[in-house]
Amino acid sequence: MSNIYVPRKAPHQRITKETQSELELNLDGSGKTNIKTPIGLLDHMLELFVFHGFFDLNLMVKGDTHIDIHHTNEDVGIVLGQAFKKVLGDKVGIKRFGSGFAPMEDTLGHSVVDISGRGHFRINYLTVPSDKSEDGYTHKYLEHFMESFAKQLGANIIINVSNPTGSTADLHTIMETVFKSLGLALDQATQIDPRRKEVPSTKGIID
């Protein structure tokens, strides 16, 4: 049955020996969130992502952050990507492609999404962020989260970040442009195009 005629929302969970994640995702929401993970900065970024993507997301996560944030950060990306793939179902009628721009001060994030079934992620910086952590978070954690999300969703996600050459990039600012622009792009890619009556692929399937 095509998702054009059914609500595009569902609960999802993932439980491992390292993390326990439970969520409910509504693709056709209004940007409402109830997000609680052990990583405060990630919570904030996911709220921006959901708000600008017009999704609704309830997300509760417990993780082994007494060791470090690596497992929790990765598993949030995994479970969120799995939830989007689950809710998209057979993908009949979706636009598939999306693009979004989000500026913040002198930094500009541009995200491009193709829900192709082939998970791939790349981020390009004009100025590579400093490795200085913010609440233990670095740009490497950002990249790991996005890679996990893209692979589980089955989407090709490319993000370009433009910021002043020669300056020390502020991680918080960069992450805001990344998550906001990704929310805008994914909102566009997951929308139903009334002209499209089949899966948006010449192969006839996106798996």
N, C-alpha and C positions, 0 to 999 in steps of 0.2 A: 504493500500500500504506500502511496506517495505521501511524503510529509507535508505536501501542500495542504492536505485536508485534515491534518491532525495537529494538536498542540505540540510545539517543538520544545518540550521540557521533560526532564526526567531526573530522578535521584541517581547517584553513583557513589561508590565507595571503593577504597583500596586499602587493604590492611597488610602490613608486612611486620617483621620483627623490629623494624626501625621506626616506622611511622604508621599512624592510623588517620586516614582521611575520609571524610564524609561530606558530600555536597549535594546541592540541588541546583540545576541550571535551567534557566528559561531563556531561549534565544530571542523570543519576541516580548521582551520585558520593557522596563522603563528606566533601568539603571540602578535598581535597588540592590543593596548589599548588606550582608551580615557575615563578615569575614574575620576569623580568629585563627591565626597560625602563631607559632613561637617567634616569627620573624617580623617585627613591627614595620620595617621599611617595605617589605614585600606586601604586607597587608595594605599599606597606603597605596602602593602602585597598582595592586589588583583592584582597589576601589576606583581608581582613575580609569583603568582599562574597562571595567564593567560600566561605569557611568557614561563614558563617551561612546561605548559600543551599544548602549541601550539593551544590555542583557540584565537579567536578575540572577544573583548568585548568593547562595548560602553555603559557606565553606567553613568547616571546623577541622583543624589539624592538630595532632599531637605528635611530637617527634623527639628523637634522641639528641636534643640540642645541648645536653650536658657534655656531649663529645665535641660536636661542632654543628654548623648549620648545613653542611653539605647534603646529607641524606634528605633532610626536610625540604630544602630548597628544590632539589631534584624531583622529589616525589610530589610536591605541589604542582610542578610543571607537568609531570606524567599524568596525574589524576585529572587535571583540568583539560589536558589535551584529549584524554580518553572520554571525558564527559561531552566535549564538543563533538567528537566523532560519533558518539552514541546518539546524541540528540539530532544530529544532521541525518542520520539514517541512510536511506538510499540516495540522498542528495538530488533527487529529481527537482528541477525548477530553480535551483539556486543560481546566483550569478557567477559563483566560483571565484572570480577575480575581485580584488579590492585594493584600493590605494588610499593612504591617509597621511596628511601632513599635520604636525603639531609643533609650533614654535614656543620657546620659552626664553625670554630675554634674547641673548644673541646666539642661542642654540636652536637648531631645527632638526626634528626627527621626521623621517619619511619611511613609512612601512608599506611594503607591497606583499600581497598574499595571493597565492594560488592554491585552492583546495583541490589538489590534483590526485591525492592518494599517495603521493611520494613525499615523505617527510624530509625536509632539508631546511637548514637555517644558516644565514650568514649576516654578520653585522659589519659595516664599514664605518670607521671613524675618520674624520678629517684630522682630529687631534686625539690620540689614544688617551683615555682617562688615566689618572693616577691610580696606582694600586692601593692607595690609602683607603682603608675600610671605613664604612659608615655603619655603625652598629654591627660590625663584623662582616658587612657586605662589601663586595668589590665588583668590578666590571666582569671578572671571570665568573662570579656567581650569576650575574645577569645573563651572560652568554650560555651558561649551563642550563639555567631555567628555560630560556627560550628554545634551546636545542631540544630539550626534553618535551616541551610543549608541542613544537612543530612535528617531531617524529611521531608522537602519539596521535595527534590530530590528523596526520597525513597531509600536511600542507607545506608548500615551499614558501618560506618567509624570508624576505631580504629587507634589512633595515639599514638606512644610511643616516648617519648623524653628522651634521655640519656644525662646527663650532670654531672659534677663532684660532687660526694657525699660530702656534707658538705659545698659546696660553695653557694653563693647567685646567683641564676640563673638570667641572664639578659633577661628581657622580650622581647626586640627587637630581640635579637639573637634567642631565642626560637621560636618566631613567624616566623622568616625567615625560619627556618628549617621545621616548620609545613606547611606553605603555599607552599613552594617549593616542598616538598615531596608529598603533596596532589595534586598539579598540575601534577606531574609525574605519580602518581597512577591513577588519574582520566583520564588522557590522555590514559593510557594503557587500562583501563576498558571500555572506550567509543569507542575504535577502532573497526573497522569491521574485523572479522576473516573470510576469504574467505571459510573456511571449514564449517562454521556454516550457515545453510540455514533457521534456525528457531529461535524462541525466546530461549535464553540460560537458559532454565529451564525445568525440567522434568514435571512440571505442564502445560507447554505449554503457559504460560502467566506470565508476570511481570507487575503488576498494581500498 
